[in-house]
């Protein structure tokens, strides 16, 4: 197991995740190796970069990356990022990886344009670069692995209409204003909601993927707009923390419908209690597992080709199926448990 991956897990991040109710297990406790791909005698160093180290949405991706590296046997994972979501710091992380001569980079981008140059510089240096979760489409990256964000926004809007109806004010909330994936989700939501003459849109408002700021914004919006029909969030950060940090959500108790993203463990009690009506999720395990698999395939098989987008599924969680997901995340509290709860086959070339 690569020690660099563990060194990157700062104490502040562990404290943050503990508060968010996401258990960190020992990365060395992993299940038996799974399917392998052909590799050379070389050990490959793959850097996996989430948007930030303080965001619990990426914990399972870390587990997935470590698991696929263990299966492959000749891959070392360097899990690295800026402490918080910051595109300028993310660009510096990429430049540092170029200097340290990693073989591949799998990146979740905070914003597209500032990263085009660093990504293209990495490729010029002979580094394989792919993106996951959030894309940099104008760069020369090889593949984007993630949900179709426009379709995710459409699904969020459909869930909003399902629970709110076709009349009322819908408040749009996002994370960072420059994030490609979040802006595509907003566009997808508008694409559906524009067809309902009785729906008025307000926003978007931004919480910049910061837990405390996101919780404060959510409380403020519910206080300022108690008669709104729904809040549609394209980044579910406010619900990564404790229920007690959202007193206005508790007071609201489903009057203003809340539809948001991600199907993470800390969010599920909000659905169970009827405080949030629907979650639209992603493949968090796959962010790490499949990104590592794709990078390894590209490194070891020069004829390997992928479509520009390798898409993920988008599970929807409501009160009807929330208990199943609660059990799943309970199992996934450790790397070994996550590997069992979210087990999937590695993406092959030419999928």
C-alpha positions, -999 to 999 in steps of 0.1 A, spaced: 0 0 0 13 34 -9 21 55 22 17 87 2 -20 81 1 -22 79 39 1 109 44 -23 131 24 -51 124 48 -46 154 71 -57 154 108 -81 182 101 -98 161 74 -102 132 97 -118 154 123 -141 169 97 -152 135 85 -158 123 121 -180 152 127 -199 145 95 -206 109 106 -184 93 80 -162 66 96 -126 63 83 -113 27 84 -78 16 81 -68 17 45 -47 -15 49 -78 -36 56 -89 -45 21 -106 -76 6 -88 -101 -16 -76 -90 -50 -102 -89 -78 -98 -90 -116 -64 -80 -129 -53 -64 -162 -20 -70 -180 8 -48 -167 45 -44 -173 72 -48 -147 71 -11 -140 52 2 -109 28 29 -120 22 60 -99 -14 73 -103 -24 106 -86 -61 109 -78 -71 144 -70 -105 152 -54 -118 188 -54 -107 191 -17 -95 170 12 -122 184 36 -152 171 16 -166 137 28 -182 130 -5 -147 118 -17 -139 94 11 -154 63 -7 -136 74 -39 -103 71 -19 -112 36 -8 -121 27 -43 -88 39 -57 -68 20 -31 -88 -12 -38 -82 -11 -75 -45 -4 -70 -43 -34 -47 -60 -56 -73 -36 -45 -100 -6 -50 -78 18 -27 -97 0 6 -90 7 31 -62 -20 57 -54 -11 93 -45 -42 108 -30 -37 145 -30 -56 178 -33 -59 213 -17 -73 214 18 -105 231 6 -121 237 -28 -98 262 -45 -90 260 -82 -58 280 -80 -45 256 -53 -56 227 -75 -36 240 -104 -5 241 -81 -12 205 -71 -11 195 -107 21 214 -113 37 196 -83 27 163 -97 43 172 -131 76 179 -112 74 147 -92 68 128 -125 37 107 -118 25 84 -146 -12 94 -145 -35 120 -130 -72 115 -123 -88 149 -115 -120 163 -101 -120 199 -113 -131 228 -92 -134 249 -124 -125 243 -160 -107 271 -176 -79 277 -150 -70 240 -152 -67 238 -190 -31 249 -190 -19 227 -161 -36 197 -176 -22 202 -211 13 208 -195 9 174 -177 1 157 -210 30 174 -227 52 159 -200 39 124 -209 14 120 -181 -19 104 -188 -47 127 -176 -84 119 -171 -111 137 -152 -139 124 -129 -169 140 -112 -162 174 -127 -147 178 -162 -124 202 -181 -138 196 -215 -116 220 -234 -84 204 -222 -66 175 -238 -77 151 -211 -83 115 -224 -116 106 -207 -143 120 -183 -157 95 -159 -189 106 -141 -226 112 -143 -241 131 -172 -245 163 -152 -271 178 -175 -293 147 -171 -287 148 -133 -301 183 -133 -331 171 -153 -336 143 -128 -334 167 -99 -361 189 -116 -383 159 -122 -381 150 -85 -389 186 -76 -421 186 -97 -430 152 -83 -429 164 -47 -438 201 -51 -462 201 -80 -463 224 -110 -468 257 -92 -445 276 -68 -411 292 -64 -381 269 -68 -349 282 -52 -317 270 -70 -286 264 -49 -252 254 -61 -216 249 -48 -189 268 -66 -200 291 -95 -172 279 -118 -177 241 -114 -185 226 -148 -206 197 -134 -226 220 -111 -234 245 -139 -245 216 -162 -268 204 -135 -283 239 -132 -288 240 -169 -305 206 -169 -328 216 -141 -338 248 -159 -344 227 -191 -372 208 -173 -386 236 -151 -390 261 -180 -419 241 -193 -440 248 -163 -455 283 -164 -465 281 -128 -430 277 -116 -408 307 -108 -370 303 -103 -350 322 -78 -312 321 -76 -288 303 -79 -272 309 -46 -237 295 -39 -223 278 -8 -188 271 -24 -188 235 -11 -181 247 24 -201 228 51 -206 257 75 -214 282 48 -238 257 31 -257 251 64 -259 289 71 -272 295 35 -298 268 38 -311 281 71 -312 317 57 -331 307 26 -357 288 45 -361 318 69 -364 343 41 -387 322 18 -409 301 41 -436 300 14 -414 288 -14 -424 255 -31 -390 239 -31 -352 242 -28 -334 224 -56 -297 220 -47 -272 207 -73 -246 201 -45 -259 185 -13 -231 198 10 -255 212 37 -266 177 45 -232 162 50 -232 174 87 -255 169 117 -292 175 116 -289 199 146 -269 224 124 -300 229 103 -327 242 127 -347 258 99 -348 225 80 -362 209 112 -387 237 116 -397 235 80 -401 197 81 -410 192 45 -432 222 39 -406 237 15 -396 206 -4 -359 199 -6 -344 180 -35 -306 176 -36 -277 155 -48 -257 126 -34 -268 96 -15 -242 97 13 -246 82 47 -249 116 66 -277 127 43 -299 97 48 -314 106 82 -327 138 66 -347 116 42 -357 91 68 -372 120 89 -390 136 60 -368 167 61 -354 161 26 -377 146 -1 -353 131 -26 -316 126 -33 -301 119 -67 -267 102 -64 -235 92 -81 -210 63 -80 -186 75 -53 -167 42 -51 -163 43 -89 -148 78 -88 -117 62 -73 -120 26 -84 -129 31 -121 -107 62 -125 -77 41 -113 -88 13 -136 -91 36 -166 -57 52 -160 -40 18 -156 -56 6 -188 -44 36 -207 -9 32 -192 -5 -5 -200 -23 -8 -233 -15 18 -258 -43 7 -281 -69 12 -253 -97 37 -262 -126 50 -243 -155 74 -254 -151 109 -242 -177 103 -215 -178 71 -195 -211 75 -177 -223 65 -142 -257 55 -130 -277 80 -109 -296 63 -80 -326 81 -65 -332 78 -27 -366 87 -11 -383 75 20 -395 45 0 -359 30 -3 -339 50 23 -336 20 47 -318 0 21 -292 27 16 -288 32 53 -278 -5 56 -255 -2 26 -236 28 40 -233 12 74 -215 -17 57 -193 8 38 -179 25 68 -145 8 63 -125 2 31 -132 -36 32 -169 -29 38 -171 -4 10 -156 -29 -14 -184 -53 -6 -212 -27 -5 -203 -11 -38 -185 -39 -56 -184 -35 -94 -164 -48 -123 -136 -25 -136 -143 -6 -168 -126 -23 -198 -111 -6 -228 -136 1 -255 -166 0 -232 
